[in-house]
Amino acid sequence: MQRKLTFEQALKGAKAFSEKYVERGPYEFFPEPEVVEVVQQGLAENQVNHGYRYCP
């Protein structure tokens, strides 16, 4: 049985995932950090609720 992630664990993973994604490609974060945070929180919520980091 798979253990369910907490929101904090999922958020930590979403932040690490998005930072690596930006590092690897020709991408950059949106210039407003608050927007980036909301997207990362959405990814974390979706992972907790659905098991995947669906784009919010």
CHARMM internal coordinates of N, CA and C (Angstrom, degrees):
IC EDIT
DIST 1 N 1 CA 1.4434
DIST 1 CA 1 C 1.5231
ANGL 1 N 1 CA 1 C 109.22
DIST 1 C 2 N 1.3242
ANGL 1 CA 1 C 2 N 115.63
DIHE 1 N 1 CA 1 C 2 N 132.24
DIST 2 N 2 CA 1.4537
ANGL 1 C 2 N 2 CA 120.48
DIHE 1 CA 1 C 2 N 2 CA -177.24
DIST 2 CA 2 C 1.5277
ANGL 2 N 2 CA 2 C 110.57
DIHE 1 C 2 N 2 CA 2 C -83.15
DIST 2 C 3 N 1.3196
ANGL 2 CA 2 C 3 N 116.16
DIHE 2 N 2 CA 2 C 3 N 135.32
DIST 3 N 3 CA 1.4596
ANGL 2 C 3 N 3 CA 121.62
DIHE 2 CA 2 C 3 N 3 CA 178.86
DIST 3 CA 3 C 1.5162
ANGL 3 N 3 CA 3 C 109.58
DIHE 2 C 3 N 3 CA 3 C -77.33
DIST 3 C 4 N 1.3264
ANGL 3 CA 3 C 4 N 116.49
DIHE 3 N 3 CA 3 C 4 N 136.10
DIST 4 N 4 CA 1.4547
ANGL 3 C 4 N 4 CA 121.01
DIHE 3 CA 3 C 4 N 4 CA -179.57
DIST 4 CA 4 C 1.5287
ANGL 4 N 4 CA 4 C 110.22
DIHE 3 C 4 N 4 CA 4 C -78.16
DIST 4 C 5 N 1.3219
ANGL 4 CA 4 C 5 N 115.33
DIHE 4 N 4 CA 4 C 5 N 135.75
DIST 5 N 5 CA 1.4578
ANGL 4 C 5 N 5 CA 120.23
DIHE 4 CA 4 C 5 N 5 CA 178.13
DIST 5 CA 5 C 1.5228
ANGL 5 N 5 CA 5 C 111.05
DIHE 4 C 5 N 5 CA 5 C -73.83
DIST 5 C 6 N 1.3110
ANGL 5 CA 5 C 6 N 115.18
DIHE 5 N 5 CA 5 C 6 N 147.75
DIST 6 N 6 CA 1.4572
ANGL 5 C 6 N 6 CA 118.63
DIHE 5 CA 5 C 6 N 6 CA 170.50
DIST 6 CA 6 C 1.5285
ANGL 6 N 6 CA 6 C 107.20
DIHE 5 C 6 N 6 CA 6 C -81.92
DIST 6 C 7 N 1.3255
ANGL 6 CA 6 C 7 N 116.31
DIHE 6 N 6 CA 6 C 7 N 164.23
DIST 7 N 7 CA 1.4574
ANGL 6 C 7 N 7 CA 119.81
DIHE 6 CA 6 C 7 N 7 CA 178.02
DIST 7 CA 7 C 1.5233
ANGL 7 N 7 CA 7 C 110.28
DIHE 6 C 7 N 7 CA 7 C -60.41
DIST 7 C 8 N 1.3242
ANGL 7 CA 7 C 8 N 117.34
DIHE 7 N 7 CA 7 C 8 N -40.52
DIST 8 N 8 CA 1.4623
ANGL 7 C 8 N 8 CA 121.01
DIHE 7 CA 7 C 8 N 8 CA -178.90
DIST 8 CA 8 C 1.5245
ANGL 8 N 8 CA 8 C 111.41
DIHE 7 C 8 N 8 CA 8 C -62.36
DIST 8 C 9 N 1.3285
ANGL 8 CA 8 C 9 N 117.21
DIHE 8 N 8 CA 8 C 9 N -41.73
DIST 9 N 9 CA 1.4621
ANGL 8 C 9 N 9 CA 121.03
DIHE 8 CA 8 C 9 N 9 CA 177.39
DIST 9 CA 9 C 1.5178
ANGL 9 N 9 CA 9 C 110.77
DIHE 8 C 9 N 9 CA 9 C -64.90
DIST 9 C 10 N 1.3173
ANGL 9 CA 9 C 10 N 115.92
DIHE 9 N 9 CA 9 C 10 N -43.91
DIST 10 N 10 CA 1.4629
ANGL 9 C 10 N 10 CA 120.17
DIHE 9 CA 9 C 10 N 10 CA -179.66
DIST 10 CA 10 C 1.5247
ANGL 10 N 10 CA 10 C 110.91
DIHE 9 C 10 N 10 CA 10 C -65.62
DIST 10 C 11 N 1.3319
ANGL 10 CA 10 C 11 N 117.64
DIHE 10 N 10 CA 10 C 11 N -38.20
DIST 11 N 11 CA 1.4597
ANGL 10 C 11 N 11 CA 120.93
DIHE 10 CA 10 C 11 N 11 CA 179.17
DIST 11 CA 11 C 1.5261
ANGL 11 N 11 CA 11 C 110.39
DIHE 10 C 11 N 11 CA 11 C -66.00
DIST 11 C 12 N 1.3141
ANGL 11 CA 11 C 12 N 116.45
DIHE 11 N 11 CA 11 C 12 N -42.07
DIST 12 N 12 CA 1.4713
ANGL 11 C 12 N 12 CA 120.07
DIHE 11 CA 11 C 12 N 12 CA 177.37
DIST 12 CA 12 C 1.5295
ANGL 12 N 12 CA 12 C 110.01
DIHE 11 C 12 N 12 CA 12 C -59.31
DIST 12 C 13 N 1.3308
ANGL 12 CA 12 C 13 N 116.32
DIHE 12 N 12 CA 12 C 13 N -43.36
DIST 13 N 13 CA 1.4579
ANGL 12 C 13 N 13 CA 120.76
DIHE 12 CA 12 C 13 N 13 CA 178.47
DIST 13 CA 13 C 1.5219
ANGL 13 N 13 CA 13 C 112.70
DIHE 12 C 13 N 13 CA 13 C -66.67
DIST 13 C 14 N 1.3215
ANGL 13 CA 13 C 14 N 117.39
DIHE 13 N 13 CA 13 C 14 N -40.01
DIST 14 N 14 CA 1.4624
ANGL 13 C 14 N 14 CA 121.24
DIHE 13 CA 13 C 14 N 14 CA 179.37
DIST 14 CA 14 C 1.5260
ANGL 14 N 14 CA 14 C 110.91
DIHE 13 C 14 N 14 CA 14 C -65.00
DIST 14 C 15 N 1.3266
ANGL 14 CA 14 C 15 N 116.39
DIHE 14 N 14 CA 14 C 15 N -39.23
DIST 15 N 15 CA 1.4696
ANGL 14 C 15 N 15 CA 119.78
DIHE 14 CA 14 C 15 N 15 CA 178.17
DIST 15 CA 15 C 1.5204
ANGL 15 N 15 CA 15 C 110.67
DIHE 14 C 15 N 15 CA 15 C -66.15
DIST 15 C 16 N 1.3296
ANGL 15 CA 15 C 16 N 117.40
DIHE 15 N 15 CA 15 C 16 N -45.54
DIST 16 N 16 CA 1.4630
ANGL 15 C 16 N 16 CA 120.98
DIHE 15 CA 15 C 16 N 16 CA 178.90
DIST 16 CA 16 C 1.5295
ANGL 16 N 16 CA 16 C 110.41
DIHE 15 C 16 N 16 CA 16 C -62.21
DIST 16 C 17 N 1.3255
ANGL 16 CA 16 C 17 N 116.98
DIHE 16 N 16 CA 16 C 17 N -43.17
DIST 17 N 17 CA 1.4588
ANGL 16 C 17 N 17 CA 122.37
DIHE 16 CA 16 C 17 N 17 CA 179.37
DIST 17 CA 17 C 1.5273
ANGL 17 N 17 CA 17 C 110.38
DIHE 16 C 17 N 17 CA 17 C -59.98
DIST 17 C 18 N 1.3326
ANGL 17 CA 17 C 18 N 116.92
DIHE 17 N 17 CA 17 C 18 N -49.40
DIST 18 N 18 CA 1.4646
ANGL 17 C 18 N 18 CA 119.76
DIHE 17 CA 17 C 18 N 18 CA -176.08
DIST 18 CA 18 C 1.5294
ANGL 18 N 18 CA 18 C 111.42
DIHE 17 C 18 N 18 CA 18 C -68.74
DIST 18 C 19 N 1.3223
ANGL 18 CA 18 C 19 N 117.78
DIHE 18 N 18 CA 18 C 19 N -35.11
DIST 19 N 19 CA 1.4640
ANGL 18 C 19 N 19 CA 120.25
DIHE 18 CA 18 C 19 N 19 CA 177.95
DIST 19 CA 19 C 1.5255
ANGL 19 N 19 CA 19 C 111.02
DIHE 18 C 19 N 19 CA 19 C -65.78
DIST 19 C 20 N 1.3298
ANGL 19 CA 19 C 20 N 117.14
DIHE 19 N 19 CA 19 C 20 N -42.28
DIST 20 N 20 CA 1.4693
ANGL 19 C 20 N 20 CA 120.41
DIHE 19 CA 19 C 20 N 20 CA 177.86
DIST 20 CA 20 C 1.5225
ANGL 20 N 20 CA 20 C 110.58
DIHE 19 C 20 N 20 CA 20 C -66.76
DIST 20 C 21 N 1.3145
ANGL 20 CA 20 C 21 N 117.39
DIHE 20 N 20 CA 20 C 21 N -37.96
DIST 21 N 21 CA 1.4610
ANGL 20 C 21 N 21 CA 121.90
DIHE 20 CA 20 C 21 N 21 CA 179.25
DIST 21 CA 21 C 1.5277
ANGL 21 N 21 CA 21 C 110.19
DIHE 20 C 21 N 21 CA 21 C -60.33
DIST 21 C 22 N 1.3222
ANGL 21 CA 21 C 22 N 116.61
DIHE 21 N 21 CA 21 C 22 N -44.10
DIST 22 N 22 CA 1.4641
ANGL 21 C 22 N 22 CA 121.48
DIHE 21 CA 21 C 22 N 22 CA 179.48
DIST 22 CA 22 C 1.5290
ANGL 22 N 22 CA 22 C 110.35
DIHE 21 C 22 N 22 CA 22 C -67.04
DIST 22 C 23 N 1.3203
ANGL 22 CA 22 C 23 N 117.43
DIHE 22 N 22 CA 22 C 23 N -40.66
DIST 23 N 23 CA 1.4672
ANGL 22 C 23 N 23 CA 121.25
DIHE 22 CA 22 C 23 N 23 CA -179.86
DIST 23 CA 23 C 1.5226
ANGL 23 N 23 CA 23 C 112.17
DIHE 22 C 23 N 23 CA 23 C -63.02
DIST 23 C 24 N 1.3280
ANGL 23 CA 23 C 24 N 117.76
DIHE 23 N 23 CA 23 C 24 N -38.11
DIST 24 N 24 CA 1.4642
ANGL 23 C 24 N 24 CA 121.90
DIHE 23 CA 23 C 24 N 24 CA -173.32
DIST 24 CA 24 C 1.5181
ANGL 24 N 24 CA 24 C 113.70
DIHE 23 C 24 N 24 CA 24 C -77.52
DIST 24 C 25 N 1.2919
ANGL 24 CA 24 C 25 N 117.71
DIHE 24 N 24 CA 24 C 25 N -27.60
DIST 25 N 25 CA 1.4572
ANGL 24 C 25 N 25 CA 118.31
DIHE 24 CA 24 C 25 N 25 CA -172.98
DIST 25 CA 25 C 1.5102
ANGL 25 N 25 CA 25 C 113.03
DIHE 24 C 25 N 25 CA 25 C -118.51
DIST 25 C 26 N 1.2979
ANGL 25 CA 25 C 26 N 114.64
DIHE 25 N 25 CA 25 C 26 N -175.08
DIST 26 N 26 CA 1.4675
ANGL 25 C 26 N 26 CA 119.36
DIHE 25 CA 25 C 26 N 26 CA 178.38
DIST 26 CA 26 C 1.5294
ANGL 26 N 26 CA 26 C 110.20
DIHE 25 C 26 N 26 CA 26 C -84.12
DIST 26 C 27 N 1.3271
ANGL 26 CA 26 C 27 N 116.39
DIHE 26 N 26 CA 26 C 27 N 47.32
DIST 27 N 27 CA 1.4637
ANGL 26 C 27 N 27 CA 121.55
DIHE 26 CA 26 C 27 N 27 CA -174.14
DIST 27 CA 27 C 1.5188
ANGL 27 N 27 CA 27 C 110.16
DIHE 26 C 27 N 27 CA 27 C -114.46
DIST 27 C 28 N 1.3046
ANGL 27 CA 27 C 28 N 114.73
DIHE 27 N 27 CA 27 C 28 N 161.80
DIST 28 N 28 CA 1.4572
ANGL 27 C 28 N 28 CA 120.61
DIHE 27 CA 27 C 28 N 28 CA 172.09
DIST 28 CA 28 C 1.5188
ANGL 28 N 28 CA 28 C 107.87
DIHE 27 C 28 N 28 CA 28 C -145.66
DIST 28 C 29 N 1.3280
ANGL 28 CA 28 C 29 N 115.12
DIHE 28 N 28 CA 28 C 29 N 156.56
DIST 29 N 29 CA 1.4538
ANGL 28 C 29 N 29 CA 119.54
DIHE 28 CA 28 C 29 N 29 CA 178.44
DIST 29 CA 29 C 1.5254
ANGL 29 N 29 CA 29 C 110.11
DIHE 28 C 29 N 29 CA 29 C -71.70
DIST 29 C 30 N 1.3055
ANGL 29 CA 29 C 30 N 115.33
DIHE 29 N 29 CA 29 C 30 N 154.01
DIST 30 N 30 CA 1.4534
ANGL 29 C 30 N 30 CA 121.88
DIHE 29 CA 29 C 30 N 30 CA 173.46
DIST 30 CA 30 C 1.5318
ANGL 30 N 30 CA 30 C 106.94
DIHE 29 C 30 N 30 CA 30 C -56.61
DIST 30 C 31 N 1.3275
ANGL 30 CA 30 C 31 N 118.59
DIHE 30 N 30 CA 30 C 31 N 142.45
DIST 31 N 31 CA 1.4663
ANGL 30 C 31 N 31 CA 119.84
DIHE 30 CA 30 C 31 N 31 CA -173.84
DIST 31 CA 31 C 1.5289
ANGL 31 N 31 CA 31 C 115.89
DIHE 30 C 31 N 31 CA 31 C -66.31
DIST 31 C 32 N 1.3191
ANGL 31 CA 31 C 32 N 118.70
DIHE 31 N 31 CA 31 C 32 N -15.12
DIST 32 N 32 CA 1.4631
ANGL 31 C 32 N 32 CA 120.56
DIHE 31 CA 31 C 32 N 32 CA 178.62
DIST 32 CA 32 C 1.5326
ANGL 32 N 32 CA 32 C 109.10
DIHE 31 C 32 N 32 CA 32 C -99.84
DIST 32 C 33 N 1.3338
ANGL 32 CA 32 C 33 N 118.07
DIHE 32 N 32 CA 32 C 33 N 108.87
DIST 33 N 33 CA 1.4691
ANGL 32 C 33 N 33 CA 121.55
DIHE 32 CA 32 C 33 N 33 CA -176.56
DIST 33 CA 33 C 1.5265
ANGL 33 N 33 CA 33 C 113.42
DIHE 32 C 33 N 33 CA 33 C -57.00
DIST 33 C 34 N 1.3282
ANGL 33 CA 33 C 34 N 117.33
DIHE 33 N 33 CA 33 C 34 N -29.45
DIST 34 N 34 CA 1.4660
ANGL 33 C 34 N 34 CA 120.01
DIHE 33 CA 33 C 34 N 34 CA 179.60
DIST 34 CA 34 C 1.5301
ANGL 34 N 34 CA 34 C 110.85
DIHE 33 C 34 N 34 CA 34 C -64.04
DIST 34 C 35 N 1.3169
ANGL 34 CA 34 C 35 N 116.90
DIHE 34 N 34 CA 34 C 35 N -36.20
DIST 35 N 35 CA 1.4637
ANGL 34 C 35 N 35 CA 121.60
DIHE 34 CA 34 C 35 N 35 CA 179.35
DIST 35 CA 35 C 1.5214
ANGL 35 N 35 CA 35 C 109.53
DIHE 34 C 35 N 35 CA 35 C -68.99
DIST 35 C 36 N 1.3180
ANGL 35 CA 35 C 36 N 116.50
DIHE 35 N 35 CA 35 C 36 N -43.12
DIST 36 N 36 CA 1.4689
ANGL 35 C 36 N 36 CA 121.37
DIHE 35 CA 35 C 36 N 36 CA 178.29
DIST 36 CA 36 C 1.5247
ANGL 36 N 36 CA 36 C 109.52
DIHE 35 C 36 N 36 CA 36 C -59.62
DIST 36 C 37 N 1.3180
ANGL 36 CA 36 C 37 N 116.75
DIHE 36 N 36 CA 36 C 37 N -43.61
DIST 37 N 37 CA 1.4731
ANGL 36 C 37 N 37 CA 121.56
DIHE 36 CA 36 C 37 N 37 CA -179.74
DIST 37 CA 37 C 1.5265
ANGL 37 N 37 CA 37 C 110.93
DIHE 36 C 37 N 37 CA 37 C -61.53
DIST 37 C 38 N 1.3183
ANGL 37 CA 37 C 38 N 117.57
DIHE 37 N 37 CA 37 C 38 N -42.42
DIST 38 N 38 CA 1.4704
ANGL 37 C 38 N 38 CA 121.22
DIHE 37 CA 37 C 38 N 38 CA 179.93
DIST 38 CA 38 C 1.5304
ANGL 38 N 38 CA 38 C 110.45
DIHE 37 C 38 N 38 CA 38 C -63.49
DIST 38 C 39 N 1.3215
ANGL 38 CA 38 C 39 N 117.04
DIHE 38 N 38 CA 38 C 39 N -41.32
DIST 39 N 39 CA 1.4622
ANGL 38 C 39 N 39 CA 120.52
DIHE 38 CA 38 C 39 N 39 CA 178.77
DIST 39 CA 39 C 1.5239
ANGL 39 N 39 CA 39 C 110.10
DIHE 38 C 39 N 39 CA 39 C -65.38
DIST 39 C 40 N 1.3298
ANGL 39 CA 39 C 40 N 117.28
DIHE 39 N 39 CA 39 C 40 N -44.37
DIST 40 N 40 CA 1.4659
ANGL 39 C 40 N 40 CA 120.61
DIHE 39 CA 39 C 40 N 40 CA 178.93
DIST 40 CA 40 C 1.5304
ANGL 40 N 40 CA 40 C 110.84
DIHE 39 C 40 N 40 CA 40 C -62.81
DIST 40 C 41 N 1.3151
ANGL 40 CA 40 C 41 N 117.09
DIHE 40 N 40 CA 40 C 41 N -38.68
DIST 41 N 41 CA 1.4688
ANGL 40 C 41 N 41 CA 120.35
DIHE 40 CA 40 C 41 N 41 CA 176.62
DIST 41 CA 41 C 1.5263
ANGL 41 N 41 CA 41 C 110.67
DIHE 40 C 41 N 41 CA 41 C -64.52
DIST 41 C 42 N 1.3232
ANGL 41 CA 41 C 42 N 116.94
DIHE 41 N 41 CA 41 C 42 N -39.34
DIST 42 N 42 CA 1.4582
ANGL 41 C 42 N 42 CA 120.61
DIHE 41 CA 41 C 42 N 42 CA 177.56
DIST 42 CA 42 C 1.5162
ANGL 42 N 42 CA 42 C 111.83
DIHE 41 C 42 N 42 CA 42 C -63.25
DIST 42 C 43 N 1.3258
ANGL 42 CA 42 C 43 N 116.41
DIHE 42 N 42 CA 42 C 43 N -41.25
DIST 43 N 43 CA 1.4619
ANGL 42 C 43 N 43 CA 120.21
DIHE 42 CA 42 C 43 N 43 CA 176.60
DIST 43 CA 43 C 1.5266
ANGL 43 N 43 CA 43 C 110.61
DIHE 42 C 43 N 43 CA 43 C -61.42
DIST 43 C 44 N 1.3300
ANGL 43 CA 43 C 44 N 116.17
DIHE 43 N 43 CA 43 C 44 N -42.98
DIST 44 N 44 CA 1.4639
ANGL 43 C 44 N 44 CA 120.93
DIHE 43 CA 43 C 44 N 44 CA -179.92
DIST 44 CA 44 C 1.5276
ANGL 44 N 44 CA 44 C 110.78
DIHE 43 C 44 N 44 CA 44 C -65.19
DIST 44 C 45 N 1.3178
ANGL 44 CA 44 C 45 N 117.45
DIHE 44 N 44 CA 44 C 45 N -45.02
DIST 45 N 45 CA 1.4762
ANGL 44 C 45 N 45 CA 120.57
DIHE 44 CA 44 C 45 N 45 CA 178.15
DIST 45 CA 45 C 1.5176
ANGL 45 N 45 CA 45 C 111.22
DIHE 44 C 45 N 45 CA 45 C -58.47
DIST 45 C 46 N 1.3196
ANGL 45 CA 45 C 46 N 116.05
DIHE 45 N 45 CA 45 C 46 N -44.65
DIST 46 N 46 CA 1.4577
ANGL 45 C 46 N 46 CA 119.35
DIHE 45 CA 45 C 46 N 46 CA -179.72
DIST 46 CA 46 C 1.5207
ANGL 46 N 46 CA 46 C 111.91
DIHE 45 C 46 N 46 CA 46 C -65.24
DIST 46 C 47 N 1.3201
ANGL 46 CA 46 C 47 N 116.84
DIHE 46 N 46 CA 46 C 47 N -35.63
DIST 47 N 47 CA 1.4640
ANGL 46 C 47 N 47 CA 118.70
DIHE 46 CA 46 C 47 N 47 CA 177.43
DIST 47 CA 47 C 1.5194
ANGL 47 N 47 CA 47 C 110.64
DIHE 46 C 47 N 47 CA 47 C -66.01
DIST 47 C 48 N 1.3236
ANGL 47 CA 47 C 48 N 117.04
DIHE 47 N 47 CA 47 C 48 N -42.26
DIST 48 N 48 CA 1.4719
ANGL 47 C 48 N 48 CA 120.52
DIHE 47 CA 47 C 48 N 48 CA 179.39
DIST 48 CA 48 C 1.5219
ANGL 48 N 48 CA 48 C 110.03
DIHE 47 C 48 N 48 CA 48 C -66.03
DIST 48 C 49 N 1.3245
ANGL 48 CA 48 C 49 N 117.31
DIHE 48 N 48 CA 48 C 49 N -45.01
DIST 49 N 49 CA 1.4640
ANGL 48 C 49 N 49 CA 121.07
DIHE 48 CA 48 C 49 N 49 CA -173.85
DIST 49 CA 49 C 1.5217
ANGL 49 N 49 CA 49 C 114.51
DIHE 48 C 49 N 49 CA 49 C -80.76
DIST 49 C 50 N 1.3479
ANGL 49 CA 49 C 50 N 117.03
DIHE 49 N 49 CA 49 C 50 N -31.56
DIST 50 N 50 CA 1.4610
ANGL 49 C 50 N 50 CA 120.44
DIHE 49 CA 49 C 50 N 50 CA -173.09
DIST 50 CA 50 C 1.5255
ANGL 50 N 50 CA 50 C 114.27
DIHE 49 C 50 N 50 CA 50 C -122.30
DIST 50 C 51 N 1.3314
ANGL 50 CA 50 C 51 N 116.40
DIHE 50 N 50 CA 50 C 51 N -9.87
DIST 51 N 51 CA 1.4574
ANGL 50 C 51 N 51 CA 119.77
DIHE 50 CA 50 C 51 N 51 CA 179.34
DIST 51 CA 51 C 1.5284
ANGL 51 N 51 CA 51 C 114.39
DIHE 50 C 51 N 51 CA 51 C 88.88
DIST 51 C 52 N 1.3285
ANGL 51 CA 51 C 52 N 117.54
DIHE 51 N 51 CA 51 C 52 N -0.83
DIST 52 N 52 CA 1.4614
ANGL 51 C 52 N 52 CA 121.98
DIHE 51 CA 51 C 52 N 52 CA -179.08
DIST 52 CA 52 C 1.5247
ANGL 52 N 52 CA 52 C 109.12
DIHE 51 C 52 N 52 CA 52 C -139.25
DIST 52 C 53 N 1.3383
ANGL 52 CA 52 C 53 N 115.41
DIHE 52 N 52 CA 52 C 53 N 152.89
DIST 53 N 53 CA 1.4705
ANGL 52 C 53 N 53 CA 120.47
DIHE 52 CA 52 C 53 N 53 CA 176.55
DIST 53 CA 53 C 1.5247
ANGL 53 N 53 CA 53 C 109.49
DIHE 52 C 53 N 53 CA 53 C -86.27
DIST 53 C 54 N 1.3020
ANGL 53 CA 53 C 54 N 115.82
DIHE 53 N 53 CA 53 C 54 N 65.38
DIST 54 N 54 CA 1.4611
ANGL 53 C 54 N 54 CA 119.41
DIHE 53 CA 53 C 54 N 54 CA 175.31
DIST 54 CA 54 C 1.5116
ANGL 54 N 54 CA 54 C 109.05
DIHE 53 C 54 N 54 CA 54 C -61.32
DIST 54 C 55 N 1.3124
ANGL 54 CA 54 C 55 N 116.98
DIHE 54 N 54 CA 54 C 55 N 144.14
DIST 55 N 55 CA 1.4628
ANGL 54 C 55 N 55 CA 120.56
DIHE 54 CA 54 C 55 N 55 CA 176.43
DIST 55 CA 55 C 1.5288
ANGL 55 N 55 CA 55 C 108.53
DIHE 54 C 55 N 55 CA 55 C -64.48
DIST 55 C 56 N 1.3336
ANGL 55 CA 55 C 56 N 115.79
DIHE 55 N 55 CA 55 C 56 N 131.36
DIST 56 N 56 CA 1.4694
ANGL 55 C 56 N 56 CA 118.83
DIHE 55 CA 55 C 56 N 56 CA -177.98
DIST 56 CA 56 C 1.5260
ANGL 56 N 56 CA 56 C 113.63
DIHE 55 C 56 N 56 CA 56 C -67.29
END
COOR INIT
IC SEED 1 N 1 CA 1 C
IC BUILD
